[in-house]
Amino acid sequence: MKKIIAFFIIILGFASSSCEPDDICDPTTPTTPRMLIKFYDISNPSVQKNVTNLKVIGEGMSEGVVLNPSAVDDTKYLANGNNILLPLKTDADIVKYKFILNYGNKNPLLVNTDNLEFHYTRENLYVSRACGYKTIFTLDPTKQFILTDNTPADELWMQYVIVAQNNITYENETIIKIFF
Amino acid sequence: MRQLLKYSFSICFLLSLLFVQAQEKTTTTTVEQGVKITEQKSTAPTKKTPEKKLDSTKTEPPKPKMDRYGLIVGVDINKVARSFYDSNYKGIAFTGDYRFSKKNYLYAELGSESITVEDPLLTTTTKGSYLKFGLNRNLYTNWLDMENLITIGVRGGFSTFNEELKNYRIYNPNPYFGPSELIDSGVTHNGLTASWAEVSAGINVKVFNNVYVGFSLQVKALITNSEPTDFENLYIPGFNRTYDGNFGAGFNYTIAYFIPIYKKKVVPVEVKKVSKAPTNGAVKTVPRQ
C-alpha cells in the first residue's frame, strides 16, 4: 500500500514538474489605455452628438485608426457614433492626429480636416508576468493640446475642445470633450 | 486480483529502478515476492561485510543484523548538468540525509542558483541561495544487507535572492503606431526572501560500496514571499518559477556517498510475531504481505 502511494507521488511529481500554466494576459486586465474622446452638441452642450464618417489619421501613418472594429473593409476606419478611442504613442511624449469629418463625401465642401496635437508624460507600470508592463499617460497641464486647422484652411469643425481629465489610466474615463 | 495489482506495481517500481541501471541482478529481484529468496541465500555470503564473517557461516537461527547509521552526503547532478546545457542557468545543490532512527532521516539541502528567465514580455535575472530542512521517512523494507530507500518527506525551505529586470516591452493591445520597442532596464531588487513548505517522494538506491544514486520529486507551496515594489518575484531559487496560486514542483537527481558513523544492532523483537505479521528483513522467513 505504501509502495502504491509512493509510486503515485513520484509519477505525479514527474507529471507536474514540467507543468507551466499557460500565461495569457487576460483581455479584461487594464493595460496600456487609449484616450476616450466624446463629442457634444455646441448648441446643447450637455447632449452628445454623433459624428458623420469621421476618420482619424495619425501623423506619419498611411492608414486611419480603426474606429469601428466590427465593420469590414474601409468602413472600419469611419466612426459614426458619439465617442472614439485613440491610441497614444508609448515611445514619445507627443502625438498628432488629423480629424477628417465627412470623409469620402461626394461634396468636397463638406469634408473638413482639423489637426489636434496632444502633449503628455508617460509612466511604465508592472502589471503581471503575462501582461508585462503597461504605460499610463498624464496630459501636460501647461500644454495639453493644440488645435489647428488644416492647410488649405477649411475652417475648424471643432468649435470647442476641453480636457475633462488629465490622467489617462483607463479606457472608460472621458479625457477630451469636443463640441461641434 | 490483489496479487495482480501488487505485481503490476512491483513491476512499475522495477522499471523506475532501471533509471539507475547500476544495480546488480540479485538486488533488483528483492522487489518481487518470496519466490526469489533461495537465489538470494546463495549469494548472501558474498555480500556480507567482514564483521559479519565473524559469526558462524553455517545456516542457523537469525544472525543479529547490524544497521549502519550515518550521513549520506550528495550533490544534485540535475542542476550541475543543467548548468552545462542551459546557458541561462548556473546552479548547484548539496543534500544531506542523516539517519537518526531506523526509518527516519533528517534531511537538509543547501543550494545556490543563478538563472535568466526570458518571458515574451520581460527578461529577468535572479541570483540567490536557499536552504531546506526536514524529515524523510524510509518506506522500503530492506532485506539482508541492502540499504535502499524509498522515501517520502516534508521540509521547509528558505531562500534569499536578488532579482534584476534586464529588459521589457510595453504591452499595448492597440499598436497603431507600430510594435513596442524593447526597453532596457537594469533595475535590481536586492534583499528579497521567500519561504515555503514542500512534500517530496523519492528513491535512493545503493549502487555499490556506500555510493547512492537517487532522485526525488517535490511539490511545494509558498508561505512567505517578499515582493519588490512595483514588481514581483518571478523565480525563487529552490522553489522554481512562481505563478498565481503559489504552488511549485521540483526534481532532484543526486549522487551521494554514505559516511557510516555507527552501527546499531537490530533487536529481534519481531521473532515472536513472525506468524502474524510481516517484519523487517532481519528475520529470514518468507514474509507474507
Interface residues (C-beta under 8 A of the other chain):
Chain A: K2 K3 I4 I5 A6 F7 I9 I10 L12 G13 F14 S16 S17 C19 E20 P21 D23 C25 P27 T31 T32 R34 G58 M61 V65 V66 L85 P87 K89 T90 D91 N124 L125 Y126 V127 S128 R129 A130 C131 G132 Y133 K134 T135
Chain B: F9 S10 C12 F13 S16 D119 P120 L121 L122 L139 I150 T151 I152 Y168 R169 I170 Y171 N172 P173 N174 P175 Y176 F177 S180 E181 I183 V199 S200 A201 G202 I203 S216 L217 Q218 V219 D230 F231 E232 L234 R241 Y243 D244 G245 A249 G250 F251
